[in-house]
């Protein structure tokens, strides 16, 4: 599963630099597949969608920091636990029940993001 940031977020920003996939963005900021990954040019996502890695995507949240599920690997392959949750002072980085992925799927996503 992916991690999500709840509305209890205090916008401290502690989580953002900890993400090895650059999947965390400040509220209102657009996100890109290319940010913090080795992806460039036209890519085909694991879901089969073709997109330009440098194309800006709509923010997931306008008010608080957010995690884009397309880039979150729960830190699998990097750390023993999600680093955003480990550093969050208000425990608002939690499992997202709407996005369930196996360990193999998360490792595959990591390999996709970091060729």
C-alpha atoms as one frame of an Amber mdcrd trajectory, in Angstrom:
protein
   0.000   0.000   0.000   1.052   3.583  -0.323   1.339   6.097   2.464  -0.947
   9.112   2.737  -0.746  12.331   4.730  -3.866  13.125   6.720  -5.501  16.494
   7.325  -3.778  16.601  10.723  -0.577  17.627   8.889   0.928  20.781  10.409
   2.926  21.562   7.227   6.260  21.281   9.026   7.944  19.762   5.963   9.971
  17.188   7.923   8.806  14.369   5.640   9.663  15.869   2.262  13.479  15.542
   2.306  13.266  12.009   3.748  11.491  10.478   0.739  13.915   8.532  -1.496
  11.465   8.787  -4.419  10.628  12.463  -4.086   6.967  11.448  -3.787   6.122
  14.094  -1.172   5.135  17.604  -2.188   3.985  20.744  -0.439   0.268  21.413
  -0.694  -0.579  23.148  -3.966   2.672  22.133  -5.684   2.489  20.240  -8.963
   4.377  16.912  -9.124   6.409  15.233 -11.863   7.619  11.682 -12.385  11.070
  13.118 -13.180  11.440  14.834  -9.785  14.045  12.895  -7.798  14.018   9.870
 -10.115  16.003   8.754 -13.147  12.963   9.066 -15.444  13.255  11.317 -18.500
  11.328  11.863 -21.707   8.323   9.751 -22.603   7.744   6.897 -20.166   5.184
   4.141 -19.751   4.025   3.913 -16.160   3.530   0.550 -14.451  -0.202   1.092
 -15.037   0.463   1.260 -18.801  -0.041   5.003 -19.305   2.385   6.893 -21.551
   3.384  10.287 -20.163   6.209  12.774 -20.366   8.233  12.391 -17.156   8.722
  16.174 -17.027   4.990  16.908 -17.361   3.555  18.663 -14.309   0.619  16.855
 -12.683  -2.136  18.405 -10.589  -1.519  18.611  -6.841  -3.169  15.877  -4.796
  -3.837  18.385  -1.999  -3.973  22.146  -1.968  -3.744  22.609   1.793  -1.257
  20.149   3.297   1.761  18.154   2.162   0.777  15.133   0.106   2.249  11.906
  -1.239   1.697  10.948  -4.854   0.861   7.240  -4.920   2.460   6.875  -8.337
   5.889   7.384  -6.757   5.459   6.049  -3.194   7.173   2.718  -2.526   6.803
   2.894   1.277  10.625   3.127   1.219  10.790  -0.586   0.261  14.247  -1.279
  -1.117  15.668   1.761   0.675  14.750   1.533   4.369  13.078  -0.843   6.825
  10.145   1.530   7.362   8.552   4.534   5.621  10.783   7.454   6.500   7.987
  10.024   6.288   6.127   8.219   9.081   9.317   7.848  11.110  10.002  11.605
  11.188   6.436  12.974  11.337   5.961  14.790  14.659   2.150  14.415  14.574
   1.873  10.884  13.132  -0.111  11.941  10.079   1.782   9.757   7.570  -0.311
   6.591   7.594  -1.161   3.611   5.394  -3.642   4.512   2.668  -6.332   1.816
   2.615  -7.293   2.809  -0.948  -3.869   1.882  -2.397  -2.779  -1.673  -1.653
   0.437  -3.013  -3.188   2.479  -6.117  -2.474   6.148  -5.999  -1.565   6.970
  -7.245  -5.085   4.869  -4.473  -6.642   6.643  -1.872  -4.494  10.060  -3.233
  -5.498   8.985  -3.163  -9.143   7.887   0.468  -8.760  11.259   1.304  -7.166
  13.058  -0.304 -10.130  10.867   1.704 -12.533  11.593   5.009 -10.789  15.328
   4.424 -10.384  16.603   2.672 -13.512
